Amino acid sequence: MLAQVIAMRQAGDRLVDICAAMNAAKIPTPGGGPRWWPSHVSRLLYTRAAQRILPKQTEAGESQRR
């Protein structure tokens, strides 16, 4: 779930678009709730786990562009 949210955000999807996709796929929120809101996505992107993934994906993307 985290990797999917990060990939969507890095692809340029807005928080509301990510929420819509997660709700359509019936993926529960990190807290187990049935409905995603932009605040869920925002908080998820600032977790330690997300911050560990984000720099790695950014570095990989930059090395591929060179």
C-alpha positions in Angstrom: 0.0 0.0 0.0 2.8 2.4 0.9 4.7 1.8 -2.2 1.5 2.2 -4.3 0.8 5.6 -2.7 4.4 6.8 -3.1 4.4 5.7 -6.8 1.2 7.5 -7.5 2.3 10.7 -5.8 5.7 10.7 -7.6 3.7 10.2 -10.9 2.1 13.5 -10.1 -1.3 12.3 -8.8 -3.0 14.6 -6.4 -3.9 13.5 -2.9 -7.6 13.4 -3.8 -6.8 11.2 -6.8 -4.8 8.8 -4.7 -7.8 8.7 -2.2 -10.2 7.9 -5.0 -8.0 5.1 -6.3 -7.6 3.6 -2.9 -11.3 3.9 -2.1 -12.2 2.3 -5.5 -9.9 -0.6 -4.8 -11.4 -0.9 -1.3 -8.0 -0.8 0.3 -8.4 0.0 4.0 -6.5 3.0 5.5 -3.4 2.4 7.6 -5.6 2.6 10.7 -8.0 0.0 9.2 -10.7 2.5 8.3 -12.8 2.0 5.2 -12.4 5.4 3.6 -9.3 7.4 2.5 -9.1 11.1 2.9 -6.2 13.4 1.7 -5.0 13.7 5.3 -4.4 10.0 5.4 -2.3 10.1 2.3 -0.4 13.2 3.6 0.4 11.6 6.9 1.4 8.3 5.3 3.9 10.1 3.0 5.6 11.7 6.1 6.1 8.4 8.0 9.6 7.1 8.6 8.9 4.2 6.3 7.9 6.5 3.4 10.9 8.7 4.0 13.2 5.7 3.7 11.7 4.8 0.4 11.3 8.2 -1.2 15.0 9.1 -1.4 15.9 5.7 -2.8 13.3 6.1 -5.6 14.4 9.6 -6.3 18.1 8.6 -6.6 17.2 5.7 -8.8 15.1 8.0 -11.1 18.0 10.5 -11.3 20.6 7.9 -12.2 18.3 6.5 -15.0 17.9 10.0 -16.5 21.7 10.5 -16.9 
